[in-house]
Amino acid sequence: MKLLRKVCLTALALGATTMFAQEKWPDSITFSAIPVAGSTSMKENFSNLTNYLSKQLGIKVELKLAGDYTSVITGMQRNHIDVAYLGPKSYVEAAKRAKAEALVVEVDAQSGLAGYNGTIITKKDSGLKTLEDLKGKTWAFTSSQSTSGTLVPSVMFSKKAIDPQKYFSKVIYSGGHEASILSVKAGKIDAASTNNLDFNRGEGIHWSKDDFNIIWTSSLIPGAPIAARSNLPTSLKMALKGALVSYNDKEGLKKLKNKGFIKVDDSMYDSVRELIELKKQLKNKN
């Protein structure tokens, strides 16, 4: 029986190898990322990674910058984007609309966890140190598809019976975390929702921790995944996952402000799906 089982397993392995060998890879693939920073910063942050993937895969990996979160999701849906760095909520949406498949999740360089925390920031000398202080002030979300920039604080506001459109004198969507943080630093906006990971990316370059008050911190949010269109060749997705898990370029990881990537399962983002549903329920209740 043991011999028969070994023969069967060998046959299955050979069959899988033959199947994958018959898969035709595209000559190039497109990599994109949600715009957590300005275009110059985004290109600098992800160029090392995409160059590495090109070498590892033996095909061209083109970095395609996007203007907003929705453009990345739509690009995957229309087969214009093959692989993307996404936030938790934008991944959930991409999985739903574009059949995106999570390959890996980033590990935070400071905590060593595959997750991060949402924060609310104000300018250091503004005197704004509590949520109550923010009443009647100006506020910035990032994007409707952002987890820490919109979803998480929106749920918190709903639980506290706070309607942002009434509570704040003005509400804007900045489009990205870097834009929100810089707006608070410049005094253009009184407060904004962001997260520790994107804050760390710009610290020492565009701002200092001493420029801000952190007046609220969320519980841990599942980390940002890199996902691929599910209809890419299976062997290509496997190769991408292996290459990403093996990525250890110190300079590239320093630019990304993470410790690397680990394998991830879609179920990790069920808590985000629950938050989306909770936000709907709270909105209907209020």
Secondary structure, DSSP 8 states (H G I E B T S, - for coil): -HHHHHHHHHHHHHHHHHHHHH----SEEEEEE--SS-HHHHHHHHHHHHHHHHHHHTSEEEE---SSHHHHHHHHHTTS-SEEE--HHHHHHHHHHH-EEEEEEEEETTT-SSEEEEEEEEEGGG---STGGGTTSEEEE--TT-IIIIIHHHHHHHHTT--HHHHSSEEEE-SSHHHHHHHHHTTSSSEEEEEHHHHHHHBTTTB-GGGEEEEEEEEEEE--EEEEETTS-HHHHHHHHHHHHT---HHHHHHHTEEEEEE--GGGGHHHHHHHHHHHHHHHH-
